[in-house]
Amino acid sequence: MKKVSVDPITRLEGHGKIEIFLNDEGDVANTYFQIPELRGFEKFCEGRPVEEMPRIVPRICGV
C-alpha cells in the first residue's frame, strides 16, 4: 500500500493534512483529512450531502 501526504494544507488557517492510501492497483483505498483545531462549523456539516458543502463552507470560513 502506498501513502500520499499533503502536509501542511496551506489554504487553511491553522494546521491540517491529507493522507491518501493507494492499493496495489493504484486506486484510492482510504483517505484521511485531519484538522486538529476545532472551528465548530464542521459539526453542522455532518450528515449533509457533500454537494451542499461548496455553498455552505465558503460563507463561513472564507476558503
VENKA-V485937 format. One line per field, one symbol per residue. ss: DSSP state (h for helix, s for strand, l for the rest). phi: phi as a letter, one per 40 degrees, with the letter a starting at -180 (. if undefined). burial: I if it has 24 or more other C-alpha atoms within 12 Angstrom, else O. Layout:
ss = ???
phi = ???
burial = ???
This chain:
ss = lsssssslllllllllsssssslllllsssssssllllllhhhhhllllhhhhhhhhhhhhll
phi = .bbbbbaccccbchbaabbbbbcccgcccabbbbbcccbgccccccgcccccccccccccbgc
burial = OOOOOOOOOOOOOOOOOOOOOOOOOOOOOOOOOOOOOOOOOOOOOOOOOOOOOOOOOOOOOOO
